[in-house]
Amino acid sequence: MVEQLLERLDNMFPSVAITHFIFDSYVDFSLKCNERTSRANKVKGVIHLAKINSNTPVPEQMKKFWNSSRNKVMLQELVGSFISQIDKSVVLSGTVNGDGVMTPARQIMAGQELLLPELACNHEEADWRIIPHIHWNLRYQRGSRKFVVISKDTDVFVYLLFYMGDFRNSGLEELWMTVGSGDKKTYLPIHRLAEKMGPRLCRAILKAHIGTGCDYLSKVGTKKAALLAKPEFTLTSFGETATLDEHQINEAENYLVRVFRSRSKTQDDIEDFDELRVLSWRANNTVINLPPTSHSIREGHIRRWWFLYKHLSSLLNPGEFDFLDPTDYGWDRVDQELVPKKCLNIVPDEYMTTCGCNKSGSNDAGCNTNRCKCKKQGTLCTDYCKCKNCKNLLI
């Protein structure tokens, strides 16, 4: 299988000067631990192989095979051993040794290995490390000005757009990315798309992509809605300073509200998720599918979003934001894993009781008797109540 892959790559790109093989790394205290656990639970089962070599048959239950990080590490070792025998210049990055430690990036040429300290980083995601690899090639490999990235991941597409300005400044001429598979495979000209979109949108699209859902964050709205909310104009401050402040949090929450309401035909002046919850409650009279609270969005989602953006926007400056502790930005350490904090504050206890008095609006009592649940409990009516002509409000 490995030999077929390498032969296929050689046939696709016979005149390529250098090939980079970039692997995901599987390390402890990963931000993706929770996501990997969730995916593993969906498959319900795992197959652990004692060893993997060129004679190992392809498992019939591949999803259970991929559930084992150890299987992936052994497969990487096997692929790496074949790649090192290629009679061309290759770069290997992201492999992990038997102790779970990421090995240094290295260039292999004519049977000789050369360590590449310029590519040293602790990013476990291959998607993230593609960016510094392209930049390294532009800086240290003369004549390398055209690149093809083989990936089907939307994340990679967004990262390439974000860093096109840096690549251009380093001499890049063309950047292509594979799209589709089989007979439908084609190549997307990232350099041309970036020119049409403009640098402002190319930079803002990374913020929009992370904030509306990625491997590390829950989904909020759709990617189409994320663009319709015009992030190039509505996310101008978010992530642009060294610390996260209240202004950036407000800006991010307002943007996500716009994403949530992209299909709404009304133009209500709603700026936070608590107001959005009230509007949803009034429209549907049910707690099912209510948007998250402002508390959970601000203390969890937005803080994780800001943390991820700071790292992803500095991939060409390794270690710049390593001082940031993920437990200060929406994660907890639980049993050797980093998991998202549960920021639950759905409704304050004093507002848990709601009433629906006088729905017809004809009774003058207006929540002024003990027949009203709120009045009986000694609390004021709130926006969550369905009453009309209410006289039990704070004036």
Secondary structure, DSSP 4 states (H G I P E B T S, - for coil): -HHHHHHHHHHH-TT-SEEEEE-----SS-TTHHHHHHHHHHH------S---TTPPPPS-HHHHHT-HHHHHHHHHHHHHHHTT-SSEEEEE--B-TTSPBPPPEEEETTEEEE-GGG------HHHHHHHHHHHHHHHSTT--EEEE----HHHHHHHHHTHHHHHHTT--EEEEEES-GGG-EEEEHHHHHHHH-HHHHHHHHHHHHHT--SSS---S-HHHHHHT-HHHH-SSTT-SSS--HHHHHHHHHHHHHHHTTT-SS-----SHHHHHHHHHHHH-SSTTPPPPHHHIIIIIHHHHHHHHHHHTTTTSTTTTTT--GGGTTEEEETTEEEE------S-GGGS----TTTTS--TTTT-STTSHHHHHT----TT---SS---S--
